[in-house]
Amino acid sequence: YCMAACTLLYAATAPLLNRFPAAAGLISCLVLFAATYTLPHTTYPVEGLAWLGFPSASFVSGDYYPLLPNVFLYLAGAFAARWFDGHHASGYPMWMMNANVPFLSMIGKLSLPIYLVHQPLLILIFTMVSSM
């Protein structure tokens, strides 16, 4: 949910965000992320706003990534990408372009099978370890 919501918000506000200098936007978003980081670690006396970052005392989740503060981290990434794009011809720092790590290349080519296998494998391992 959070990634999709952040992408939708970015797409809707991109014309406005593109008016800001990339470095200023990056720094601003990092400061806002730090300033709002503790919001979802507190409980609030209102129901139904956990998705935004204001969980109630009755809210429970094992996988909780609210919009606040995570939207600011997402936008910081967008500003950083624009900043890199303005500083490097390819959009990436040169050290990223020159890296040739065969092991990482192999993992990249097998990312879908690794993704599909890792969760059931971890569940099996943790089930076996916890039953000992």
DSSP file with accessible surface (Angstrom, degrees, kcal/mol):
  #  RESIDUE AA STRUCTURE BP1 BP2  ACC     N-H-->O    O-->H-N    N-H-->O    O-->H-N    TCO  KAPPA ALPHA  PHI   PSI    X-CA   Y-CA   Z-CA
    1    1 A Y     >        0   0  141      0, 0.0     4,-2.9     0, 0.0     5,-0.2   0.000 360.0 360.0 360.0 -48.4    0.0    0.0    0.0
    2    2 A C  H  >  +     0   0   17      1,-0.2     4,-2.7     2,-0.2     5,-0.2   0.918 360.0  47.5 -62.5 -44.7    2.6    2.5    1.1
    3    3 A M  H  > S+     0   0  130      2,-0.2     4,-2.4     1,-0.2    -1,-0.2   0.928 114.8  46.6 -63.0 -43.1    4.7    2.3   -2.1
    4    4 A A  H  > S+     0   0   68      2,-0.2     4,-2.5     1,-0.2    -2,-0.2   0.922 113.7  48.1 -65.9 -42.3    1.6    2.6   -4.3
    5    5 A A  H  X S+     0   0   19     -4,-2.9     4,-2.7     2,-0.2    -2,-0.2   0.910 112.3  49.1 -65.4 -40.9    0.3    5.5   -2.4
    6    6 A C  H  X S+     0   0    2     -4,-2.7     4,-2.7    -5,-0.2    -1,-0.2   0.908 111.5  49.5 -65.0 -40.4    3.6    7.3   -2.5
    7    7 A T  H  X S+     0   0   61     -4,-2.4     4,-2.7    -5,-0.2    -2,-0.2   0.923 111.8  48.5 -64.1 -43.3    3.9    6.7   -6.2
    8    8 A L  H  X S+     0   0  129     -4,-2.5     4,-2.3     2,-0.2    -2,-0.2   0.932 112.7  47.9 -63.2 -44.1    0.4    8.1   -6.7
    9    9 A L  H  X S+     0   0   71     -4,-2.7     4,-1.8     2,-0.2    -2,-0.2   0.907 112.5  49.2 -63.0 -42.0    1.1   11.1   -4.6
   10   10 A Y  H  X S+     0   0   65     -4,-2.7     4,-1.3     2,-0.2    -2,-0.2   0.933 110.8  49.7 -63.8 -44.6    4.4   11.8   -6.4
   11   11 A A  H  < S+     0   0   66     -4,-2.7     3,-0.3     1,-0.2    -2,-0.2   0.901 112.9  47.7 -61.3 -38.4    2.7   11.4   -9.8
   12   12 A A  H  < S+     0   0   76     -4,-2.3    -1,-0.2     1,-0.2    -2,-0.2   0.817 121.8  34.2 -72.7 -30.0    0.0   13.9   -8.8
   13   13 A T  H >X S+     0   0   48     -4,-1.8     4,-2.9    -5,-0.2     3,-0.5   0.393  84.7 105.4-107.5   3.2    2.4   16.4   -7.4
   14   14 A A  H 3X S+     0   0   17     -4,-1.3     4,-2.7    -3,-0.3     5,-0.2   0.877  77.5  55.4 -55.3 -43.2    5.3   16.0   -9.8
   15   15 A P  H 34 S+     0   0   91      0, 0.0     4,-0.3     0, 0.0    -1,-0.2   0.916 114.8  40.7 -59.0 -37.2    4.6   19.3  -11.7
   16   16 A L  H X4 S+     0   0   91     -3,-0.5     3,-1.4     1,-0.2     4,-0.3   0.929 115.4  49.9 -73.2 -45.4    4.8   21.2   -8.4
   17   17 A L  H >< S+     0   0   23     -4,-2.9     3,-1.6     1,-0.3    -1,-0.2   0.826 100.8  64.4 -64.4 -32.0    7.7   19.3   -6.9
   18   18 A N  T 3< S+     0   0   81     -4,-2.7    -1,-0.3     1,-0.3    -2,-0.2   0.632  90.2  67.8 -69.5 -11.0    9.8   19.8  -10.1
   19   19 A R  T <  S+     0   0  200     -3,-1.4    -1,-0.3    -4,-0.3    -2,-0.2   0.679  87.7  82.0 -77.5 -19.3    9.8   23.5   -9.4
   20   20 A F  S <  S-     0   0  105     -3,-1.6     2,-0.0    -4,-0.3     5,-0.0  -0.665  93.9-104.4 -86.5 142.9   12.0   23.0   -6.4
   21   21 A P     >  -     0   0   87      0, 0.0     4,-2.5     0, 0.0     5,-0.2  -0.392  30.8-124.4 -61.2 141.7   15.7   22.6   -6.7
   22   22 A A  H  > S+     0   0   14      1,-0.2     4,-2.6     2,-0.2     5,-0.2   0.898 107.6  48.7 -59.2 -44.8   16.7   18.9   -6.3
   23   23 A A  H  > S+     0   0   44      1,-0.2     4,-2.5     2,-0.2     5,-0.2   0.925 113.1  47.4 -64.7 -42.4   19.2   19.5   -3.5
   24   24 A A  H  > S+     0   0   47      1,-0.2     4,-2.6     2,-0.2    -1,-0.2   0.909 113.3  48.9 -65.4 -39.9   16.8   21.6   -1.5
   25   25 A G  H  X S+     0   0    4     -4,-2.5     4,-2.6     2,-0.2     5,-0.2   0.912 111.0  50.5 -65.2 -41.1   14.0   19.1   -2.0
   26   26 A L  H  X S+     0   0   39     -4,-2.6     4,-2.2    -5,-0.2    -2,-0.2   0.956 114.0  43.3 -61.8 -49.5   16.2   16.3   -0.9
   27   27 A I  H  X S+     0   0  107     -4,-2.5     4,-2.4     1,-0.2     5,-0.2   0.930 114.4  50.7 -64.5 -43.3   17.3   18.0    2.3
   28   28 A S  H  X S+     0   0   65     -4,-2.6     4,-2.7    -5,-0.2    -1,-0.2   0.919 111.1  47.9 -60.9 -44.4   13.8   19.2    3.0
   29   29 A C  H  X S+     0   0    9     -4,-2.6     4,-2.5     2,-0.2    -1,-0.2   0.888 110.9  50.7 -67.1 -37.0   12.3   15.7    2.6
   30   30 A L  H  X S+     0   0   82     -4,-2.2     4,-2.4    -5,-0.2    -1,-0.2   0.909 111.8  47.9 -66.6 -39.3   15.0   14.2    4.8
   31   31 A V  H  X S+     0   0   90     -4,-2.4     4,-2.7     2,-0.2    -2,-0.2   0.932 112.9  48.2 -65.5 -44.7   14.3   16.8    7.5
   32   32 A L  H  X S+     0   0   77     -4,-2.7     4,-1.9     2,-0.2    -2,-0.2   0.882 110.1  52.6 -64.0 -37.1   10.6   16.1    7.3
   33   33 A F  H  X S+     0   0   39     -4,-2.5     4,-0.8     2,-0.2    -1,-0.2   0.953 112.2  45.0 -61.5 -47.3   11.1   12.4    7.5
   34   34 A A  H >< S+     0   0   71     -4,-2.4     3,-0.6     1,-0.2     4,-0.4   0.903 112.9  51.6 -63.7 -38.9   13.2   12.8   10.6
   35   35 A A  H 3< S+     0   0   74     -4,-2.7    -1,-0.2     1,-0.2     3,-0.2   0.812 118.6  35.5 -69.1 -30.0   10.7   15.2   12.1
   36   36 A T  H >< S+     0   0   24     -4,-1.9     3,-1.4    -5,-0.2    -1,-0.2   0.388  86.4 104.4-104.5   4.8    7.7   12.9   11.5
   37   37 A Y  T << S+     0   0  119     -4,-0.8    -1,-0.1    -3,-0.6    -2,-0.1   0.840  81.7  47.2 -58.1 -36.7    9.5    9.6   12.2
   38   38 A T  T >  S+     0   0   88     -4,-0.4     3,-1.5    -3,-0.2     4,-0.3   0.560  84.1  95.5 -86.6  -5.9    8.0    9.0   15.6
   39   39 A L  G X  S+     0   0   39     -3,-1.4     3,-1.4     1,-0.3    -1,-0.2   0.922  87.4  43.8 -50.2 -52.3    4.4    9.8   14.6
   40   40 A P  G 3  S+     0   0   19      0, 0.0    -1,-0.3     0, 0.0    -2,-0.1   0.551 101.2  70.9 -77.2   0.1    3.4    6.1   14.0
   41   41 A H  G <  S+     0   0  128     -3,-1.5     2,-0.3    -4,-0.1    -2,-0.2   0.421  93.3  66.9 -91.8   2.7    5.1    5.0   17.2
   42   42 A T  S <  S-     0   0   70     -3,-1.4     2,-0.3    -4,-0.3     0, 0.0  -0.840  82.2-124.9-116.6 154.0    2.4    6.8   19.3
   43   43 A T        -     0   0   91     -2,-0.3    13,-0.3    11,-0.1    -2,-0.1  -0.798  22.6-156.2-100.5 149.5   -1.2    5.9   19.7
   44   44 A Y  B     -a   56   0A  54     11,-2.6    13,-0.5    -2,-0.3     2,-0.3  -0.897  25.1-119.1-124.7 151.8   -3.9    8.4   19.0
   45   45 A P  S    S+     0   0  138      0, 0.0     2,-0.4     0, 0.0    11,-0.1   0.078  86.9  86.4 -82.6  30.6   -7.5    8.6   20.2
   46   46 A V        -     0   0   61     -2,-0.3     3,-0.4     8,-0.1    -2,-0.2  -0.992  68.6-137.9-133.3 136.1   -9.0    8.4   16.7
   47   47 A E  S    S+     0   0  130     -2,-0.4    10,-0.0     1,-0.2     0, 0.0  -0.588  76.4  29.1 -89.1 152.2   -9.8    5.3   14.7
   48   48 A G  S    S+     0   0   56     -2,-0.2    -1,-0.2     1,-0.1     3,-0.2   0.490  88.1  94.3  86.8   5.1   -9.2    4.7   11.0
   49   49 A L    >>> +     0   0   61      5,-0.5     5,-2.1    -3,-0.4     4,-1.2   0.224  45.9 106.2-112.7  16.1   -6.1    6.9   10.4
   50   50 A A  T 345S+     0   0   11      1,-0.2     3,-0.3     3,-0.2    -1,-0.1   0.872  74.4  62.2 -61.9 -34.5   -3.4    4.3   10.9
   51   51 A W  T 345S+     0   0  126      1,-0.2    16,-2.7    -3,-0.2    -1,-0.2   0.827 105.6  47.5 -60.5 -29.0   -2.8    4.3    7.1
   52   52 A L  T <45S-     0   0   45     -3,-0.9    16,-1.9    14,-0.2    -1,-0.2   0.774 131.4 -90.7 -84.7 -25.1   -1.8    7.9    7.4
   53   53 A G  T  <5S+     0   0    0     -4,-1.2    -3,-0.2    -3,-0.3    -2,-0.1   0.485  98.6 104.5 125.1  13.5    0.5    7.4   10.4
   54   54 A F      < -     0   0   49     -5,-2.1    -5,-0.5   -14,-0.1    -3,-0.2  -0.674  50.7-172.9-123.1  75.6   -1.8    7.9   13.3
   55   55 A P        -     0   0    9      0, 0.0   -11,-2.6     0, 0.0     2,-0.1  -0.389  16.0-133.8 -72.6 145.2   -2.6    4.4   14.8
   56   56 A S  B >   -a   44   0A   6    -13,-0.3     3,-1.3   -11,-0.1    -9,-0.1  -0.403  31.2 -99.5 -86.2 172.5   -5.2    4.0   17.5
   57   57 A A  T 3  S+     0   0   86    -13,-0.5    -1,-0.1     1,-0.3   -10,-0.0   0.802 124.0  51.7 -63.9 -26.8   -4.7    1.9   20.6
   58   58 A S  T 3  S+     0   0   76      2,-0.0    -1,-0.3     0, 0.0     2,-0.2   0.530  83.5 114.0 -89.7  -3.5   -6.7   -0.9   19.0
   59   59 A F    <   +     0   0   75     -3,-1.3     2,-0.4     2,-0.0   -12,-0.0  -0.483  40.9 177.9 -73.8 133.9   -4.7   -1.0   15.7
   60   60 A V        +     0   0  130     -2,-0.2     2,-0.3     0, 0.0    -2,-0.0  -1.000   7.7 154.9-136.9 135.1   -2.6   -4.1   15.1
   61   61 A S        -     0   0   60     -2,-0.4     3,-0.3     1,-0.1    -2,-0.0  -0.963  34.1-158.4-157.6 144.0   -0.5   -5.0   12.1
   62   62 A G  S    S+     0   0   89     -2,-0.3     2,-0.2     1,-0.2    -1,-0.1   0.504  98.5  39.3 -95.4  -7.3    2.5   -7.1   11.4
   63   63 A D  S    S+     0   0  119      2,-0.0     2,-0.6     0, 0.0    -1,-0.2  -0.682  76.7 166.5-144.3  79.6    3.4   -5.1    8.3
   64   64 A Y        +     0   0   60     -3,-0.3    -3,-0.1    -2,-0.2   -13,-0.0  -0.879  11.4 154.6-114.0 110.0    2.9   -1.4    9.0
   65   65 A Y        -     0   0  143     -2,-0.6   -63,-0.1     4,-0.0   -12,-0.0  -0.791  26.3-164.9-129.1  89.0    4.3    1.2    6.7
   66   66 A P     >  -     0   0    5      0, 0.0     4,-0.8     0, 0.0   -14,-0.2  -0.270  31.9-111.3 -75.3 164.1    2.1    4.3    7.0
   67   67 A L  H  > S+     0   0   16    -16,-2.7     4,-3.3     3,-0.2     5,-0.3   0.903  92.6  86.2 -60.1 -45.7    2.2    7.2    4.6
   68   68 A L  H  4 S+     0   0   35    -16,-1.9    -1,-0.1     1,-0.3   -35,-0.0  -0.887 103.4   4.5 -97.0 124.5    3.7    9.5    7.2
   69   69 A P  H >> S+     0   0    4      0, 0.0     3,-1.3     0, 0.0     4,-0.9  -0.975 124.1  65.7 -99.0   0.4    6.8    9.6    7.5
   70   70 A N  H 3X S+     0   0   38     -4,-0.8     4,-2.3     1,-0.3    -2,-0.2   0.762  90.3  65.3 -65.6 -25.7    7.5    7.2    4.6
   71   71 A V  H 3X S+     0   0   11     -4,-3.3     4,-2.7     1,-0.2    -1,-0.3   0.882 100.0  54.0 -62.5 -33.3    6.2    9.5    1.9
   72   72 A F  H <> S+     0   0   38     -3,-1.3     4,-2.1    -5,-0.3    -1,-0.2   0.875 107.5  49.1 -70.2 -34.1    9.0   11.9    2.7
   73   73 A L  H  X S+     0   0   83     -4,-0.9     4,-1.9     2,-0.2    -2,-0.2   0.910 111.5  50.3 -68.7 -39.7   11.6    9.2    2.3
   74   74 A Y  H  X S+     0   0   67     -4,-2.3     4,-1.8     1,-0.2    -2,-0.2   0.940 112.5  46.3 -60.8 -47.8   10.1    8.3   -1.1
   75   75 A L  H  X S+     0   0   20     -4,-2.7     4,-2.8     1,-0.2     5,-0.2   0.863 106.9  58.1 -66.8 -33.5   10.2   11.9   -2.2
   76   76 A A  H  X S+     0   0    4     -4,-2.1     4,-2.7     1,-0.2    -1,-0.2   0.910 106.0  50.6 -60.9 -39.6   13.8   12.2   -1.0
   77   77 A G  H  X S+     0   0   42     -4,-1.9     4,-2.4     2,-0.2    -2,-0.2   0.898 109.5  50.0 -64.0 -39.4   14.6    9.4   -3.3
   78   78 A A  H  X S+     0   0   23     -4,-1.8     4,-2.0     2,-0.2    -2,-0.2   0.924 113.0  45.9 -65.9 -42.2   12.9   11.2   -6.2
   79   79 A F  H  X S+     0   0    8     -4,-2.8     4,-2.5     2,-0.2    -2,-0.2   0.896 111.8  52.3 -67.0 -38.5   14.8   14.4   -5.5
   80   80 A A  H  X S+     0   0   23     -4,-2.7     4,-2.9    -5,-0.2     5,-0.2   0.913 108.1  51.4 -63.9 -40.0   18.1   12.4   -5.1
   81   81 A A  H  X S+     0   0   58     -4,-2.4     4,-2.3     1,-0.2    -1,-0.2   0.917 111.6  46.9 -63.0 -41.3   17.5   10.8   -8.5
   82   82 A R  H  X S+     0   0   71     -4,-2.0     4,-1.6     2,-0.2    -2,-0.2   0.891 111.8  50.9 -67.2 -37.2   16.9   14.2  -10.1
   83   83 A W  H  X S+     0   0   91     -4,-2.5     4,-0.9     2,-0.2    -2,-0.2   0.939 111.7  46.9 -65.1 -45.5   20.0   15.6   -8.4
   84   84 A F  H >X S+     0   0   67     -4,-2.9     4,-1.7     1,-0.2     3,-0.8   0.905 108.5  56.4 -60.7 -41.6   22.1   12.7   -9.7
   85   85 A D  H 3< S+     0   0  101     -4,-2.3    -1,-0.2     1,-0.3    -2,-0.2   0.868 107.3  48.9 -60.2 -34.8   20.6   13.1  -13.1
   86   86 A G  H 3< S+     0   0   68     -4,-1.6    -1,-0.3     1,-0.2    -2,-0.2   0.700 116.6  42.0 -77.8 -16.9   21.8   16.7  -13.1
   87   87 A H  H << S+     0   0  109     -4,-0.9     2,-0.4    -3,-0.8    -2,-0.2   0.585 114.6  44.8-106.0 -14.2   25.3   15.8  -12.0
   88   88 A H  S >< S-     0   0   57     -4,-1.7     3,-0.9    -5,-0.1    -1,-0.2  -0.998  72.3-132.8-136.6 138.5   26.1   12.8  -14.1
   89   89 A A  T 3  S+     0   0  116     -2,-0.4    -1,-0.1     1,-0.3    -4,-0.0   0.854 109.1  40.4 -58.7 -37.5   25.5   12.1  -17.8
   90   90 A S  T 3  S-     0   0   56      2,-0.4    -1,-0.3    -3,-0.1    -5,-0.1   0.590 112.9-112.8 -88.9 -10.7   23.9    8.7  -17.2
   91   91 A G  S <  S+     0   0   12     -3,-0.9    -6,-0.2    -7,-0.4    -5,-0.1   0.357  91.2  85.3  93.3  -6.7   22.0    9.7  -14.1
   92   92 A Y  S    S-     0   0  131     -7,-0.1    -2,-0.4    -8,-0.1    -1,-0.3  -0.938  88.5 -97.8-125.3 150.7   24.1    7.5  -11.8
   93   93 A P    >>  -     0   0    7      0, 0.0     3,-1.2     0, 0.0     4,-1.1  -0.317  37.8-115.2 -62.4 150.9   27.4    8.1  -10.1
   94   94 A M  H 3> S+     0   0  107      1,-0.3     4,-1.9     2,-0.2     3,-0.3   0.840 113.1  63.0 -60.2 -34.2   30.4    6.8  -12.0
   95   95 A W  H 34 S+     0   0  188      1,-0.2     4,-0.4     2,-0.2    -1,-0.3   0.822 103.7  50.4 -63.8 -25.1   31.3    4.3   -9.3
   96   96 A M  H <4 S+     0   0   84     -3,-1.2     3,-0.3     1,-0.2    -1,-0.2   0.821 109.7  50.1 -77.7 -31.1   27.9    2.6   -9.9
   97   97 A M  H  < S+     0   0   95     -4,-1.1    -2,-0.2    -3,-0.3    -1,-0.2   0.807 110.8  47.9 -76.4 -30.5   28.5    2.5  -13.7
   98   98 A N  S  < S+     0   0  120     -4,-1.9     2,-0.4     2,-0.0    -1,-0.2   0.490  83.0 112.6 -90.1  -5.4   32.0    0.9  -13.4
   99   99 A A        +     0   0   64     -4,-0.4     2,-0.5    -3,-0.3    -3,-0.0  -0.572  37.0 175.1 -75.1 122.9   31.0   -1.8  -10.9
  100  100 A N        +     0   0  133     -2,-0.4    -1,-0.0     4,-0.0    -3,-0.0  -0.856   6.9 165.1-127.4  94.2   31.2   -5.3  -12.5
  101  101 A V     >  -     0   0   66     -2,-0.5     4,-2.3     1,-0.2     3,-0.2  -0.922  22.5-160.7-113.9 103.4   30.5   -7.8   -9.7
  102  102 A P  H  > S+     0   0   98      0, 0.0     4,-2.4     0, 0.0     5,-0.2   0.868  89.8  54.0 -54.7 -39.6   29.7  -11.3  -11.2
  103  103 A F  H  > S+     0   0  128      1,-0.2     4,-2.3     2,-0.2     5,-0.2   0.933 110.9  45.5 -62.3 -44.1   28.0  -12.6   -8.1
  104  104 A L  H  > S+     0   0  107     -3,-0.2     4,-2.4     1,-0.2    -1,-0.2   0.876 110.9  53.9 -67.9 -34.2   25.6   -9.6   -8.0
  105  105 A S  H  X S+     0   0   52     -4,-2.3     4,-1.8     2,-0.2    -1,-0.2   0.916 109.0  49.0 -63.9 -40.5   25.0   -9.9  -11.7
  106  106 A M  H  X S+     0   0   94     -4,-2.4     4,-1.1     2,-0.2    -2,-0.2   0.936 111.3  48.8 -64.9 -44.6   24.0  -13.6  -11.2
  107  107 A I  H >< S+     0   0   57     -4,-2.3     3,-0.5     1,-0.2    -1,-0.2   0.908 108.9  54.4 -61.9 -40.3   21.7  -12.7   -8.3
  108  108 A G  H >< S+     0   0   47     -4,-2.4     3,-1.0     1,-0.2    -1,-0.2   0.874 107.4  49.8 -61.5 -36.1   20.1  -10.0  -10.4
  109  109 A K  H 3< S+     0   0  177     -4,-1.8    -1,-0.2     1,-0.2    -2,-0.2   0.726 116.6  42.2 -74.9 -20.0   19.4  -12.5  -13.2
  110  110 A L  T <X S+     0   0   82     -4,-1.1     4,-2.3    -3,-0.5     5,-0.2   0.099  77.9 118.5-110.0  21.2   17.8  -14.9  -10.7
  111  111 A S  H <> S+     0   0   72     -3,-1.0     4,-2.6     1,-0.2     5,-0.2   0.880  72.6  50.8 -62.7 -39.5   15.9  -12.3   -8.6
  112  112 A L  H  > S+     0   0  111     -4,-0.2     4,-2.6     2,-0.2     5,-0.2   0.966 112.8  44.1 -66.1 -49.6   12.4  -13.7   -9.3
  113  113 A P  H  > S+     0   0   69      0, 0.0     4,-1.9     0, 0.0     5,-0.2   0.922 115.2  50.1 -61.2 -38.1   13.2  -17.3   -8.4
  114  114 A I  H  X S+     0   0   80     -4,-2.3     4,-2.5     1,-0.2    -2,-0.2   0.934 111.4  49.0 -62.9 -44.6   15.0  -16.0   -5.3
  115  115 A Y  H  X S+     0   0  154     -4,-2.6     4,-0.8    -5,-0.2    -1,-0.2   0.917 112.9  47.0 -61.1 -43.9   12.1  -13.9   -4.3
  116  116 A L  H  < S+     0   0  108     -4,-2.6    -1,-0.2    -5,-0.2    -2,-0.2   0.809 119.2  39.4 -70.0 -28.8    9.6  -16.7   -4.8
  117  117 A V  H  X S+     0   0   85     -4,-1.9     4,-2.2    -5,-0.2     5,-0.2   0.793  99.6  71.8 -92.5 -29.4   11.7  -19.2   -2.8
  118  118 A H  H  X S+     0   0   66     -4,-2.5     4,-2.6    -5,-0.2     5,-0.2   0.875  95.8  49.1 -65.3 -38.7   13.0  -17.2    0.1
  119  119 A Q  H  X S+     0   0  113     -4,-0.8     4,-2.6     2,-0.2     5,-0.2   0.967 113.9  43.1 -68.5 -51.1    9.8  -16.7    2.1
  120  120 A P  H  > S+     0   0   79      0, 0.0     4,-2.4     0, 0.0    -1,-0.2   0.907 115.9  51.6 -59.4 -35.7    8.7  -20.4    2.2
  121  121 A L  H  X S+     0   0   89     -4,-2.2     4,-2.6     2,-0.2    -2,-0.2   0.930 110.6  46.8 -65.5 -44.8   12.3  -21.4    2.9
  122  122 A L  H  X S+     0   0   76     -4,-2.6     4,-2.9    -5,-0.2     5,-0.3   0.901 111.3  52.0 -64.4 -39.7   12.6  -18.9    5.8
  123  123 A I  H  X S+     0   0  106     -4,-2.6     4,-2.3     2,-0.2    -2,-0.2   0.931 111.0  48.1 -61.7 -43.9    9.2  -20.1    7.2
  124  124 A L  H  X S+     0   0   97     -4,-2.4     4,-2.4    -5,-0.2    -2,-0.2   0.940 113.3  47.2 -61.0 -47.8   10.4  -23.7    7.0
  125  125 A I  H  X S+     0   0   77     -4,-2.6     4,-2.7     1,-0.2     5,-0.2   0.944 114.5  45.5 -61.5 -47.8   13.7  -22.8    8.7
  126  126 A F  H  X S+     0   0  134     -4,-2.9     4,-2.5     1,-0.2    -1,-0.2   0.859 111.8  52.5 -68.2 -32.2   12.1  -20.8   11.5
  127  127 A T  H  X S+     0   0   79     -4,-2.3     4,-1.3    -5,-0.3    -1,-0.2   0.932 112.0  46.0 -66.3 -43.3    9.5  -23.4   12.1
  128  128 A M  H  < S+     0   0  103     -4,-2.4     4,-0.4    -5,-0.2    -2,-0.2   0.914 114.5  47.3 -65.0 -42.8   12.1  -26.1   12.4
  129  129 A V  H >< S+     0   0   87     -4,-2.7     3,-1.1     1,-0.2    -2,-0.2   0.914 111.7  49.9 -67.3 -41.2   14.2  -23.9   14.7
  130  130 A S  H 3< S+     0   0   97     -4,-2.5    -1,-0.2     1,-0.2    -2,-0.2   0.739 105.8  57.2 -72.2 -20.0   11.3  -22.9   17.0
  131  131 A S  T 3<        0   0   96     -4,-1.3    -1,-0.2    -3,-0.2    -2,-0.2   0.528 360.0 360.0 -87.4  -3.5   10.2  -26.6   17.4
  132  132 A M    <         0   0  189     -3,-1.1    -3,-0.0    -4,-0.4    -4,-0.0  -0.392 360.0 360.0 -79.2 360.0   13.6  -27.6   18.8
